[in-house]
Amino acid sequence: QVQVVESGGGLVQPGESLRLTCVASGSIFSIYMMGWYRQAPGKERELVAFITSVGNTNYADSVKGRFTISRDNAEKTVYLQMNSLKPEDTAVYYCNAAGRETSNSGPSFNSWGQGTQVTVSS
């Protein structure tokens, strides 16, 4: 099994920054992609950003220029640096990891963390 654990959420004022961290562990052979999603109250979960194993990235339009995703492949860790935070960034942020377990021919996995709350408010 593969576990994904997020950390780094909290309460900040508009314009401030936060850095989220996500660590994947378990019977991982390779991770193709790691990403961050968020879900605000009353809204559907949406993609924030993802990064592939070779470093290709993709961002939601609403966070481009403010958020940066990066990863440490050796540590099976992905980060989300969030700058110039706005109240509309308030949400539970979830980490997702997708890859293959055990070996190159092992089963694929697509695992989610429990989420970390980010609140932006004055």
N, CA, C and O atoms as CSV, one atom per row, in Angstrom:
chain,resi,resn,atom,element,x,y,z
A,1,GLN,N,N,0.838,-1.192,0.000
A,1,GLN,CA,C,0.000,0.000,0.000
A,1,GLN,C,C,0.877,1.248,0.000
A,1,GLN,O,O,2.036,1.226,0.414
A,2,VAL,N,N,0.284,2.326,-0.476
A,2,VAL,CA,C,0.988,3.600,-0.540
A,2,VAL,C,C,0.230,4.612,0.297
A,2,VAL,O,O,-0.985,4.759,0.164
A,3,GLN,N,N,0.954,5.307,1.160
A,3,GLN,CA,C,0.354,6.335,1.999
A,3,GLN,C,C,0.875,7.702,1.554
A,3,GLN,O,O,2.021,7.851,1.130
A,4,VAL,N,N,0.001,8.679,1.665
A,4,VAL,CA,C,0.347,10.056,1.317
A,4,VAL,C,C,-0.047,10.947,2.487
A,4,VAL,O,O,-1.187,10.893,2.948
A,5,VAL,N,N,0.872,11.759,2.968
A,5,VAL,CA,C,0.607,12.602,4.133
A,5,VAL,C,C,1.010,14.041,3.826
A,5,VAL,O,O,2.137,14.318,3.417
A,6,GLU,N,N,0.052,14.951,4.037
A,6,GLU,CA,C,0.304,16.376,3.822
A,6,GLU,C,C,0.597,17.074,5.152
A,6,GLU,O,O,0.205,16.606,6.220
A,7,SER,N,N,1.291,18.198,5.055
A,7,SER,CA,C,1.524,19.045,6.216
A,7,SER,C,C,1.781,20.463,5.735
A,7,SER,O,O,2.054,20.706,4.560
A,8,GLY,N,N,1.685,21.399,6.686
A,8,GLY,CA,C,2.055,22.779,6.377
A,8,GLY,C,C,0.911,23.756,6.270
A,8,GLY,O,O,1.145,24.949,6.076
A,9,GLY,N,N,-0.315,23.297,6.390
A,9,GLY,CA,C,-1.438,24.224,6.323
A,9,GLY,C,C,-1.506,25.124,7.541
A,9,GLY,O,O,-0.766,24.947,8.509
A,10,GLY,N,N,-2.398,26.082,7.476
A,10,GLY,CA,C,-2.561,26.976,8.608
A,10,GLY,C,C,-3.388,28.186,8.261
A,10,GLY,O,O,-4.008,28.255,7.199
A,11,LEU,N,N,-3.391,29.146,9.174
A,11,LEU,CA,C,-4.126,30.392,9.017
A,11,LEU,C,C,-3.138,31.520,8.739
A,11,LEU,O,O,-2.215,31.755,9.519
A,12,VAL,N,N,-3.338,32.209,7.630
A,12,VAL,CA,C,-2.472,33.327,7.280
A,12,VAL,C,C,-3.326,34.502,6.819
A,12,VAL,O,O,-4.512,34.352,6.523
A,13,GLN,N,N,-2.696,35.676,6.765
A,13,GLN,CA,C,-3.388,36.868,6.284
A,13,GLN,C,C,-3.188,37.002,4.771
A,13,GLN,O,O,-2.227,36.464,4.221
A,14,PRO,N,N,-4.081,37.710,4.110
A,14,PRO,CA,C,-3.900,37.943,2.674
A,14,PRO,C,C,-2.532,38.538,2.376
A,14,PRO,O,O,-2.054,39.428,3.080
A,15,GLY,N,N,-1.909,38.024,1.310
A,15,GLY,CA,C,-0.593,38.491,0.920
A,15,GLY,C,C,0.552,37.690,1.504
A,15,GLY,O,O,1.688,37.812,1.046
A,16,GLU,N,N,0.277,36.882,2.496
A,16,GLU,CA,C,1.324,36.087,3.121
A,16,GLU,C,C,1.561,34.789,2.342
A,16,GLU,O,O,0.919,34.516,1.327
A,17,SER,N,N,2.508,34.006,2.859
A,17,SER,CA,C,2.917,32.780,2.162
A,17,SER,C,C,2.791,31.567,3.067
A,17,SER,O,O,2.798,31.674,4.294
A,18,LEU,N,N,2.675,30.408,2.426
A,18,LEU,CA,C,2.688,29.115,3.106
A,18,LEU,C,C,3.377,28.111,2.204
A,18,LEU,O,O,3.361,28.245,0.980
A,19,ARG,N,N,3.981,27.106,2.814
A,19,ARG,CA,C,4.586,26.019,2.052
A,19,ARG,C,C,3.989,24.700,2.520
A,19,ARG,O,O,4.102,24.333,3.689
A,20,LEU,N,N,3.361,24.004,1.606
A,20,LEU,CA,C,2.812,22.698,1.904
A,20,LEU,C,C,3.805,21.613,1.498
A,20,LEU,O,O,4.535,21.743,0.516
A,21,THR,N,N,3.808,20.548,2.283
A,21,THR,CA,C,4.685,19.404,2.010
A,21,THR,C,C,3.851,18.135,1.960
A,21,THR,O,O,2.915,17.961,2.740
A,22,CYS,N,N,4.196,17.260,1.044
A,22,CYS,CA,C,3.511,15.981,0.920
A,22,CYS,C,C,4.557,14.883,0.755
A,22,CYS,O,O,5.441,14.970,-0.097
A,23,VAL,N,N,4.438,13.855,1.581
A,23,VAL,CA,C,5.374,12.737,1.531
A,23,VAL,C,C,4.619,11.448,1.225
A,23,VAL,O,O,3.618,11.132,1.868
A,24,ALA,N,N,5.110,10.718,0.240
A,24,ALA,CA,C,4.538,9.414,-0.091
A,24,ALA,C,C,5.439,8.316,0.466
A,24,ALA,O,O,6.664,8.435,0.444
A,25,SER,N,N,4.827,7.258,0.961
A,25,SER,CA,C,5.602,6.154,1.519
A,25,SER,C,C,4.880,4.838,1.263
A,25,SER,O,O,3.702,4.810,0.909
A,26,GLY,N,N,5.622,3.751,1.453
A,26,GLY,CA,C,5.043,2.429,1.240
A,26,GLY,C,C,5.790,1.685,0.156
A,26,GLY,O,O,6.959,1.961,-0.113
A,27,SER,N,N,5.109,0.744,-0.460
A,27,SER,CA,C,5.724,-0.127,-1.451
A,27,SER,C,C,5.767,0.540,-2.827
A,27,SER,O,O,5.137,0.083,-3.780
A,28,ILE,N,N,6.520,1.623,-2.900
A,28,ILE,CA,C,6.573,2.425,-4.120
A,28,ILE,C,C,7.754,2.009,-4.977
A,28,ILE,O,O,8.887,1.963,-4.499
A,29,PHE,N,N,7.498,1.708,-6.230
A,29,PHE,CA,C,8.580,1.464,-7.187
A,29,PHE,C,C,8.901,2.751,-7.942
A,29,PHE,O,O,10.066,3.106,-8.119
A,30,SER,N,N,7.863,3.436,-8.378
A,30,SER,CA,C,8.067,4.695,-9.086
A,30,SER,C,C,6.829,5.568,-8.931
A,30,SER,O,O,5.716,5.073,-8.753
A,31,ILE,N,N,7.047,6.870,-9.003
A,31,ILE,CA,C,5.948,7.836,-8.945
A,31,ILE,C,C,5.950,8.626,-10.244
A,31,ILE,O,O,6.915,9.327,-10.546
A,32,TYR,N,N,4.878,8.514,-11.009
A,32,TYR,CA,C,4.803,9.229,-12.280
A,32,TYR,C,C,4.510,10.701,-12.055
A,32,TYR,O,O,5.109,11.578,-12.679
A,33,MET,N,N,3.581,10.950,-11.154
A,33,MET,CA,C,3.087,12.296,-10.989
A,33,MET,C,C,2.650,12.524,-9.562
A,33,MET,O,O,2.096,11.633,-8.918
A,34,MET,N,N,2.902,13.724,-9.071
A,34,MET,CA,C,2.394,14.141,-7.776
A,34,MET,C,C,1.723,15.486,-7.977
A,34,MET,O,O,2.190,16.324,-8.748
A,35,GLY,N,N,0.633,15.674,-7.278
A,35,GLY,CA,C,-0.096,16.921,-7.482
A,35,GLY,C,C,-0.833,17.371,-6.250
A,35,GLY,O,O,-1.004,16.631,-5.281
A,36,TRP,N,N,-1.266,18.617,-6.322
A,36,TRP,CA,C,-2.066,19.231,-5.264
A,36,TRP,C,C,-3.428,19.603,-5.828
A,36,TRP,O,O,-3.546,20.143,-6.928
A,37,TYR,N,N,-4.447,19.297,-5.042
A,37,TYR,CA,C,-5.817,19.658,-5.349
A,37,TYR,C,C,-6.362,20.404,-4.142
A,37,TYR,O,O,-5.789,20.342,-3.054
A,38,ARG,N,N,-7.459,21.104,-4.335
A,38,ARG,CA,C,-8.084,21.786,-3.204
A,38,ARG,C,C,-9.596,21.748,-3.338
A,38,ARG,O,O,-10.152,21.654,-4.433
A,39,GLN,N,N,-10.233,21.824,-2.186
A,39,GLN,CA,C,-11.693,21.828,-2.152
A,39,GLN,C,C,-12.157,22.838,-1.130
A,39,GLN,O,O,-11.898,22.704,0.066
A,40,ALA,N,N,-12.842,23.845,-1.617
A,40,ALA,CA,C,-13.415,24.865,-0.751
A,40,ALA,C,C,-14.828,24.451,-0.356
A,40,ALA,O,O,-15.448,23.643,-1.048
A,41,PRO,N,N,-15.342,24.990,0.740
A,41,PRO,CA,C,-16.703,24.625,1.186
A,41,PRO,C,C,-17.730,24.868,0.090
A,41,PRO,O,O,-17.787,25.948,-0.498
A,42,GLY,N,N,-18.534,23.857,-0.173
A,42,GLY,CA,C,-19.592,23.986,-1.163
A,42,GLY,C,C,-19.143,23.888,-2.599
A,42,GLY,O,O,-19.947,24.056,-3.516
A,43,LYS,N,N,-17.858,23.616,-2.809
A,43,LYS,CA,C,-17.328,23.533,-4.173
A,43,LYS,C,C,-16.723,22.162,-4.429
A,43,LYS,O,O,-16.434,21.412,-3.497
A,44,GLU,N,N,-16.539,21.850,-5.689
A,44,GLU,CA,C,-15.912,20.594,-6.056
A,44,GLU,C,C,-14.387,20.687,-5.909
A,44,GLU,O,O,-13.801,21.770,-5.931
A,45,ARG,N,N,-13.777,19.525,-5.760
A,45,ARG,CA,C,-12.323,19.480,-5.686
A,45,ARG,C,C,-11.747,19.883,-7.048
A,45,ARG,O,O,-12.236,19.455,-8.093
A,46,GLU,N,N,-10.700,20.713,-7.015
A,46,GLU,CA,C,-10.104,21.185,-8.247
A,46,GLU,C,C,-8.599,21.023,-8.216
A,46,GLU,O,O,-7.977,21.031,-7.153
A,47,LEU,N,N,-8.022,20.874,-9.405
A,47,LEU,CA,C,-6.577,20.771,-9.521
A,47,LEU,C,C,-5.936,22.129,-9.239
A,47,LEU,O,O,-6.388,23.162,-9.734
A,48,VAL,N,N,-4.883,22.104,-8.440
A,48,VAL,CA,C,-4.084,23.315,-8.208
A,48,VAL,C,C,-2.829,23.269,-9.067
A,48,VAL,O,O,-2.537,24.205,-9.812
A,49,ALA,N,N,-2.090,22.166,-8.955
A,49,ALA,CA,C,-0.860,22.009,-9.731
A,49,ALA,C,C,-0.413,20.563,-9.672
A,49,ALA,O,O,-0.700,19.852,-8.709
A,50,PHE,N,N,0.299,20.127,-10.719
A,50,PHE,CA,C,0.922,18.815,-10.660
A,50,PHE,C,C,2.301,18.877,-11.286
A,50,PHE,O,O,2.619,19.791,-12.046
A,51,ILE,N,N,3.119,17.875,-10.947
A,51,ILE,CA,C,4.477,17.788,-11.472
A,51,ILE,C,C,4.768,16.333,-11.796
A,51,ILE,O,O,4.445,15.436,-11.017
A,52,THR,N,N,5.384,16.104,-12.958
A,52,THR,CA,C,5.712,14.746,-13.366
A,52,THR,C,C,7.098,14.347,-12.859
A,52,THR,O,O,7.823,15.157,-12.281
A,53,SER,N,N,7.440,13.105,-13.085
A,53,SER,CA,C,8.717,12.586,-12.601
A,53,SER,C,C,9.906,13.271,-13.265
A,53,SER,O,O,11.010,13.268,-12.720
A,54,VAL,N,N,9.686,13.857,-14.438
A,54,VAL,CA,C,10.783,14.541,-15.124
A,54,VAL,C,C,10.703,16.042,-14.945
A,54,VAL,O,O,11.475,16.787,-15.549
A,55,GLY,N,N,9.775,16.487,-14.120
A,55,GLY,CA,C,9.730,17.892,-13.771
A,55,GLY,C,C,8.787,18.761,-14.565
A,55,GLY,O,O,8.778,19.980,-14.389
A,56,ASN,N,N,7.997,18.172,-15.430
A,56,ASN,CA,C,6.994,18.986,-16.128
A,56,ASN,C,C,5.902,19.384,-15.153
A,56,ASN,O,O,5.475,18.587,-14.317
A,57,THR,N,N,5.457,20.626,-15.270
A,57,THR,CA,C,4.464,21.138,-14.332
A,57,THR,C,C,3.248,21.704,-15.052
A,57,THR,O,O,3.303,22.057,-16.230
A,58,ASN,N,N,2.157,21.779,-14.313
A,58,ASN,CA,C,0.927,22.379,-14.824
A,58,ASN,C,C,0.220,23.046,-13.659
A,58,ASN,O,O,0.171,22.497,-12.558
A,59,TYR,N,N,-0.328,24.230,-13.900
A,59,TYR,CA,C,-0.974,25.002,-12.840
A,59,TYR,C,C,-2.372,25.432,-13.246
A,59,TYR,O,O,-2.645,25.666,-14.424
A,60,ALA,N,N,-3.245,25.532,-12.274
A,60,ALA,CA,C,-4.534,26.168,-12.511
A,60,ALA,C,C,-4.294,27.645,-12.803
A,60,ALA,O,O,-3.379,28.255,-12.251
A,61,ASP,N,N,-5.117,28.207,-13.666
A,61,ASP,CA,C,-4.946,29.612,-14.030
A,61,ASP,C,C,-4.996,30.524,-12.807
A,61,ASP,O,O,-4.309,31.545,-12.757
A,62,SER,N,N,-5.805,30.154,-11.831
A,62,SER,CA,C,-6.008,31.003,-10.665
A,62,SER,C,C,-4.773,31.111,-9.772
A,62,SER,O,O,-4.700,32.007,-8.931
A,63,VAL,N,N,-3.807,30.216,-9.941
A,63,VAL,CA,C,-2.629,30.240,-9.069
A,63,VAL,C,C,-1.333,30.521,-9.834
A,63,VAL,O,O,-0.275,30.662,-9.222
A,64,LYS,N,N,-1.406,30.600,-11.143
A,64,LYS,CA,C,-0.196,30.850,-11.940
A,64,LYS,C,C,0.465,32.148,-11.509
A,64,LYS,O,O,-0.190,33.175,-11.332
A,65,GLY,N,N,1.784,32.074,-11.346
A,65,GLY,CA,C,2.540,33.245,-10.933
A,65,GLY,C,C,2.605,33.437,-9.430
A,65,GLY,O,O,3.401,34.241,-8.944
A,66,ARG,N,N,1.778,32.711,-8.682
A,66,ARG,CA,C,1.776,32.831,-7.220
A,66,ARG,C,C,2.231,31.550,-6.533
A,66,ARG,O,O,2.896,31.599,-5.498
A,67,PHE,N,N,1.875,30.405,-7.107
A,67,PHE,CA,C,2.215,29.105,-6.512
A,67,PHE,C,C,3.298,28.429,-7.334
A,67,PHE,O,O,3.364,28.577,-8.554
A,68,THR,N,N,4.144,27.684,-6.640
A,68,THR,CA,C,5.189,26.914,-7.312
A,68,THR,C,C,5.213,25.507,-6.742
A,68,THR,O,O,5.297,25.319,-5.528
A,69,ILE,N,N,5.140,24.521,-7.625
A,69,ILE,CA,C,5.219,23.120,-7.207
A,69,ILE,C,C,6.610,22.599,-7.516
A,69,ILE,O,O,7.184,22.917,-8.558
A,70,SER,N,N,7.149,21.800,-6.609
A,70,SER,CA,C,8.455,21.193,-6.824
A,70,SER,C,C,8.463,19.823,-6.148
A,70,SER,O,O,7.596,19.527,-5.326
A,71,ARG,N,N,9.433,18.999,-6.491
A,71,ARG,CA,C,9.474,17.672,-5.896
A,71,ARG,C,C,10.903,17.212,-5.687
A,71,ARG,O,O,11.833,17.647,-6.366
A,72,ASP,N,N,11.042,16.318,-4.724
A,72,ASP,CA,C,12.303,15.642,-4.440
A,72,ASP,C,C,12.035,14.171,-4.695
A,72,ASP,O,O,11.440,13.487,-3.863
A,73,ASN,N,N,12.477,13.687,-5.849
A,73,ASN,CA,C,12.162,12.303,-6.226
A,73,ASN,C,C,12.747,11.298,-5.236
A,73,ASN,O,O,12.107,10.301,-4.901
A,74,ALA,N,N,13.943,11.561,-4.782
A,74,ALA,CA,C,14.590,10.612,-3.876
A,74,ALA,C,C,13.820,10.484,-2.569
A,74,ALA,O,O,13.756,9.406,-1.976
A,75,GLU,N,N,13.237,11.596,-2.125
A,75,GLU,CA,C,12.511,11.593,-0.854
A,75,GLU,C,C,11.018,11.362,-1.043
A,75,GLU,O,O,10.263,11.355,-0.071
A,76,LYS,N,N,10.579,11.170,-2.311
A,76,LYS,CA,C,9.160,10.940,-2.610
A,76,LYS,C,C,8.319,12.047,-1.979
A,76,LYS,O,O,7.304,11.795,-1.330
A,77,THR,N,N,8.771,13.266,-2.189
A,77,THR,CA,C,8.154,14.429,-1.557
A,77,THR,C,C,7.824,15.470,-2.613
A,77,THR,O,O,8.583,15.680,-3.560
A,78,VAL,N,N,6.681,16.117,-2.436
A,78,VAL,CA,C,6.316,17.237,-3.291
A,78,VAL,C,C,5.973,18.429,-2.407
A,78,VAL,O,O,5.408,18.279,-1.324
A,79,TYR,N,N,6.326,19.609,-2.890
A,79,TYR,CA,C,6.090,20.837,-2.149
A,79,TYR,C,C,5.184,21.761,-2.958
A,79,TYR,O,O,5.159,21.708,-4.187
A,80,LEU,N,N,4.455,22.593,-2.258
A,80,LEU,CA,C,3.679,23.646,-2.907
A,80,LEU,C,C,3.967,24.947,-2.173
A,80,LEU,O,O,3.496,25.166,-1.058
A,81,GLN,N,N,4.743,25.799,-2.813
A,81,GLN,CA,C,5.029,27.123,-2.254
A,81,GLN,C,C,3.928,28.060,-2.704
A,81,GLN,O,O,3.724,28.260,-3.901
A,82,MET,N,N,3.225,28.629,-1.754
A,82,MET,CA,C,2.081,29.489,-2.053
A,82,MET,C,C,2.397,30.896,-1.578
A,82,MET,O,O,2.529,31.136,-0.378
A,83,ASN,N,N,2.517,31.821,-2.513
A,83,ASN,CA,C,2.806,33.216,-2.200
A,83,ASN,C,C,1.604,34.087,-2.547
A,83,ASN,O,O,0.713,33.676,-3.290
A,84,SER,N,N,1.597,35.281,-2.001
A,84,SER,CA,C,0.526,36.248,-2.279
A,84,SER,C,C,-0.847,35.606,-2.121
A,84,SER,O,O,-1.702,35.719,-2.999
A,85,LEU,N,N,-1.044,34.942,-1.008
A,85,LEU,CA,C,-2.288,34.214,-0.794
A,85,LEU,C,C,-3.479,35.160,-0.715
A,85,LEU,O,O,-3.387,36.281,-0.216
A,86,LYS,N,N,-4.592,34.666,-1.224
A,86,LYS,CA,C,-5.840,35.428,-1.258
A,86,LYS,C,C,-6.915,34.674,-0.470
A,86,LYS,O,O,-6.811,33.462,-0.284
A,87,PRO,N,N,-7.936,35.381,-0.011
A,87,PRO,CA,C,-9.022,34.680,0.698
A,87,PRO,C,C,-9.636,33.552,-0.127
A,87,PRO,O,O,-10.069,32.544,0.431
A,88,GLU,N,N,-9.678,33.710,-1.428
A,88,GLU,CA,C,-10.262,32.674,-2.270
A,88,GLU,C,C,-9.383,31.432,-2.388
A,88,GLU,O,O,-9.797,30.437,-2.982
A,89,ASP,N,N,-8.192,31.478,-1.837
A,89,ASP,CA,C,-7.346,30.278,-1.776
A,89,ASP,C,C,-7.710,29.395,-0.581
A,89,ASP,O,O,-7.189,28.289,-0.440
A,90,THR,N,N,-8.587,29.879,0.259
A,90,THR,CA,C,-9.008,29.108,1.426
A,90,THR,C,C,-9.672,27.813,0.992
A,90,THR,O,O,-10.630,27.822,0.219
A,91,ALA,N,N,-9.155,26.704,1.495
A,91,ALA,CA,C,-9.658,25.385,1.104
A,91,ALA,C,C,-8.895,24.312,1.873
A,91,ALA,O,O,-7.896,24.593,2.536
A,92,VAL,N,N,-9.380,23.092,1.773
A,92,VAL,CA,C,-8.595,21.936,2.192
A,92,VAL,C,C,-7.761,21.507,0.993
A,92,VAL,O,O,-8.289,21.276,-0.095
A,93,TYR,N,N,-6.472,21.406,1.202
A,93,TYR,CA,C,-5.548,21.041,0.132
A,93,TYR,C,C,-5.172,19.565,0.264
A,93,TYR,O,O,-4.744,19.103,1.322
A,94,TYR,N,N,-5.345,18.849,-0.830
A,94,TYR,CA,C,-5.079,17.413,-0.857
A,94,TYR,C,C,-3.907,17.116,-1.787
A,94,TYR,O,O,-3.744,17.734,-2.839
A,95,CYS,N,N,-3.111,16.165,-1.367
A,95,CYS,CA,C,-2.004,15.697,-2.201
A,95,CYS,C,C,-2.397,14.387,-2.861
A,95,CYS,O,O,-3.074,13.549,-2.265
A,96,ASN,N,N,-1.963,14.228,-4.098
A,96,ASN,CA,C,-2.214,12.999,-4.844
A,96,ASN,C,C,-0.903,12.498,-5.435
A,96,ASN,O,O,-0.090,13.274,-5.937
A,97,ALA,N,N,-0.718,11.192,-5.364
A,97,ALA,CA,C,0.463,10.568,-5.958
A,97,ALA,C,C,0.015,9.382,-6.797
A,97,ALA,O,O,-0.816,8.581,-6.370
A,98,ALA,N,N,0.574,9.281,-7.988
A,98,ALA,CA,C,0.231,8.186,-8.888
A,98,ALA,C,C,1.505,7.544,-9.409
A,98,ALA,O,O,2.457,8.233,-9.778
A,99,GLY,N,N,1.514,6.223,-9.433
A,99,GLY,CA,C,2.707,5.540,-9.901
A,99,GLY,C,C,2.522,4.046,-9.919
A,99,GLY,O,O,1.431,3.536,-10.175
A,100,ARG,N,N,3.607,3.353,-9.644
A,100,ARG,CA,C,3.581,1.886,-9.693
A,100,ARG,C,C,4.238,1.320,-8.437
A,100,ARG,O,O,5.258,1.822,-7.965
A,101,GLU,N,N,3.631,0.271,-7.917
A,101,GLU,CA,C,4.157,-0.370,-6.709
A,101,GLU,C,C,5.126,-1.491,-7.055
A,101,GLU,O,O,5.029,-2.115,-8.111
A,102,THR,N,N,6.026,-1.722,-6.178
A,102,THR,CA,C,6.850,-2.923,-6.083
A,102,THR,C,C,7.886,-3.077,-7.196
A,102,THR,O,O,9.076,-3.205,-6.911
A,103,SER,N,N,7.455,-3.067,-8.455
A,103,SER,CA,C,8.376,-3.270,-9.563
A,103,SER,C,C,7.803,-2.606,-10.807
A,103,SER,O,O,6.707,-2.044,-10.786
A,104,ASN,N,N,8.568,-2.684,-11.887
A,104,ASN,CA,C,8.119,-2.059,-13.129
A,104,ASN,C,C,6.857,-2.713,-13.664
A,104,ASN,O,O,6.124,-2.096,-14.437
A,105,SER,N,N,6.593,-3.937,-13.273
A,105,SER,CA,C,5.379,-4.630,-13.711
A,105,SER,C,C,4.371,-4.778,-12.583
A,105,SER,O,O,3.391,-5.513,-12.709
A,106,GLY,N,N,4.609,-4.086,-11.492
A,106,GLY,CA,C,3.703,-4.157,-10.364
A,106,GLY,C,C,2.432,-3.369,-10.579
A,106,GLY,O,O,2.286,-2.694,-11.598
A,107,PRO,N,N,1.507,-3.442,-9.635
A,107,PRO,CA,C,0.238,-2.722,-9.793
A,107,PRO,C,C,0.426,-1.213,-9.706
A,107,PRO,O,O,1.320,-0.714,-9.022
A,108,SER,N,N,-0.433,-0.512,-10.410
A,108,SER,CA,C,-0.401,0.941,-10.320
A,108,SER,C,C,-1.127,1.389,-9.059
A,108,SER,O,O,-1.942,0.655,-8.501
A,109,PHE,N,N,-0.820,2.595,-8.625
A,109,PHE,CA,C,-1.521,3.168,-7.480
A,109,PHE,C,C,-1.884,4.608,-7.777
A,109,PHE,O,O,-1.255,5.273,-8.600
A,110,ASN,N,N,-2.901,5.068,-7.096
A,110,ASN,CA,C,-3.353,6.464,-7.174
A,110,ASN,C,C,-3.864,6.800,-5.780
A,110,ASN,O,O,-5.007,6.497,-5.437
A,111,SER,N,N,-3.012,7.427,-4.985
A,111,SER,CA,C,-3.289,7.610,-3.565
A,111,SER,C,C,-3.494,9.068,-3.195
A,111,SER,O,O,-2.874,9.971,-3.756
A,112,TRP,N,N,-4.383,9.267,-2.232
A,112,TRP,CA,C,-4.718,10.598,-1.748
A,112,TRP,C,C,-4.374,10.727,-0.271
A,112,TRP,O,O,-4.466,9.763,0.490
A,113,GLY,N,N,-3.980,11.921,0.119
A,113,GLY,CA,C,-3.799,12.221,1.519
A,113,GLY,C,C,-5.104,12.639,2.164
A,113,GLY,O,O,-6.142,12.713,1.507
A,114,GLN,N,N,-5.041,12.913,3.463
A,114,GLN,CA,C,-6.232,13.285,4.228
A,114,GLN,C,C,-6.562,14.773,4.096
A,114,GLN,O,O,-7.664,15.203,4.435
A,115,GLY,N,N,-5.617,15.539,3.612
A,115,GLY,CA,C,-5.861,16.964,3.415
A,115,GLY,C,C,-5.313,17.815,4.540
A,115,GLY,O,O,-5.188,17.365,5.680
A,116,THR,N,N,-4.987,19.056,4.200
A,116,THR,CA,C,-4.535,20.028,5.184
A,116,THR,C,C,-5.262,21.347,4.920
A,116,THR,O,O,-5.375,21.788,3.777
A,117,GLN,N,N,-5.746,21.958,5.979
A,117,GLN,CA,C,-6.561,23.169,5.848
A,117,GLN,C,C,-5.679,24.398,5.653
A,117,GLN,O,O,-4.718,24.617,6.391
A,118,VAL,N,N,-6.023,25.184,4.658
A,118,VAL,CA,C,-5.390,26.489,4.447
A,118,VAL,C,C,-6.489,27.537,4.534
A,118,VAL,O,O,-7.478,27.483,3.802
A,119,THR,N,N,-6.303,28.485,5.435
A,119,THR,CA,C,-7.271,29.557,5.612
A,119,THR,C,C,-6.563,30.892,5.454
A,119,THR,O,O,-5.575,31.176,6.131
A,120,VAL,N,N,-7.090,31.706,4.546
A,120,VAL,CA,C,-6.522,33.031,4.300
A,120,VAL,C,C,-7.567,34.057,4.711
A,120,VAL,O,O,-8.613,34.186,4.076
A,121,SER,N,N,-7.272,34.777,5.770
A,121,SER,CA,C,-8.255,35.704,6.307
A,121,SER,C,C,-7.561,36.787,7.118
A,121,SER,O,O,-6.551,36.541,7.777
A,122,SER,N,N,-8.120,37.985,7.056
A,122,SER,CA,C,-7.598,39.076,7.870
A,122,SER,C,C,-8.350,39.162,9.190
A,122,SER,O,O,-8.052,40.025,10.016
